[in-house]
């Protein structure tokens, strides 16, 4: 049972160490060439006392918290490896790690998870932040709570990033070409959840104060009408305070983007701001609506969510302060839910999938997940 888990963890650690060693070697060569005396600065008593040792302690504390988050979900992970479903075990492990990262670094929450269907198709339309890390967190939470993989339609350039194409495809992501609308309709007809940001990279680069940059796009509305599925608007609070692009020279960078379709603007961020994803009420399929009317309806719903949940022109400092104003305390919820343990355990072992938007996502899922082994856009054996 544990043999496969230990074997997988050993391979993952070996790969990670090889990856880190490769890039560290490059950094050392660069420093040796351009800053010959860098070791004297790095290992000086001042740097060691006031920077290196405190940072090591901080890293250790956060790593301990992350492992605690993953350990809390150990049963579902071990269960997958016990049934020798290595890819399912990997997916559950990565979902736990991404969920833990969001919990630790951003105090990440999901409000309205009950609007995501337990079964059946749905089209999620979301606002595209500068760096869509909130969508990675949402994918992890939907998988942990619902046991479902959310397919995300991505720009072509993302699949050209070295080493990440296989990762995106493993989690069900799809590129825009060729025939994106027909593929979206096919996935929806198969009963899957598909997510699209109509603004795409253009919205990520050039949106100001959370404005939607959809231009005249109607493809997602046509796909929803063809597949006869509901549309669910999604917005993440403070996603542009976490990451954003430098505003200087936007006209030049926009001209370059329109010609090359590459996001060449310099990005900054990674700030530990409060992030909270709001999942709006589904907009049901209406055969009387035209694509233009449906786009207008979805746009108004998403803009209303942005006005309701996002303070205009909020600073990064205020977004960090929001961490101390959070609506629910994950730490207390993690250790104070013992009164529901028996009820949750019985429901989970009977295959039920619990979901409550008012409780954190520390719910373990022992349901059958064999249907997810090849739903990621590629055959797992081909990996």
VENRANOR-V50252 format. One line per field, one symbol per residue. ss: DSSP state (A for helix, B for strand, O for the rest). psi: psi as a letter, one per 40 degrees, with the letter a starting at -180 (. if undefined). Layout:
ss: ???
psi: ???
This chain:
ss: OAAAAAAAAAAAAAAAAAAAAAAAAAAAAAAAAAOOOAAAAAOOAAAAAAAAAAAAAAAAAAAAAAAAAAAAOAAAAAAAAAOOOAAAAAAAAAAAAAAAAAAAAAOOBBBOAAAOOOOOOBBBBBOOOOOOAAAAAAAAAAAAAAOOOBBBBBOAAAAAOOOOAAAAAAOOOBBOOOOAAAAAAAAAAOOOBBBBOOOAAAAAAAOOOOOOOOOOOOAAAAAAAAAOOOBBBBBBBOAAAABBBOOOOAAAAAAAAAAAOOOOOOBBBOOOOOOBBBBOOOBOOOOOOOAAAAAAAAAAAAAAAAAAAOOOOOOAAAAAAAAAAOOOOAAAAAAOOAAAAAAAAAAAAOOOOOOOOOOOOOOOOOOOOAAAOOOOOOOAAAO
psi: deddddddddddddddddddddddddddddddddgdfdddddfidddddeddddddddddddddddddddddfdddddddddefgddddddddddddddddddddefhihhfdeehidiiiihhhihhidhfdddddddddddddefihhhhhiidddeehheeddddddeeiiieiifddddddddddefihhhhhddadddddehhffihgebfheddddddddefiihhihihhededdiiihehfdddddddddddfhgehhiiaeifihhhhhhihihihheehiddddddddddddddddddehhifiiddddddddeeidihdddddeffdeeddddddddeeeihihheeiiffhiheihfdeedffeeihdde.
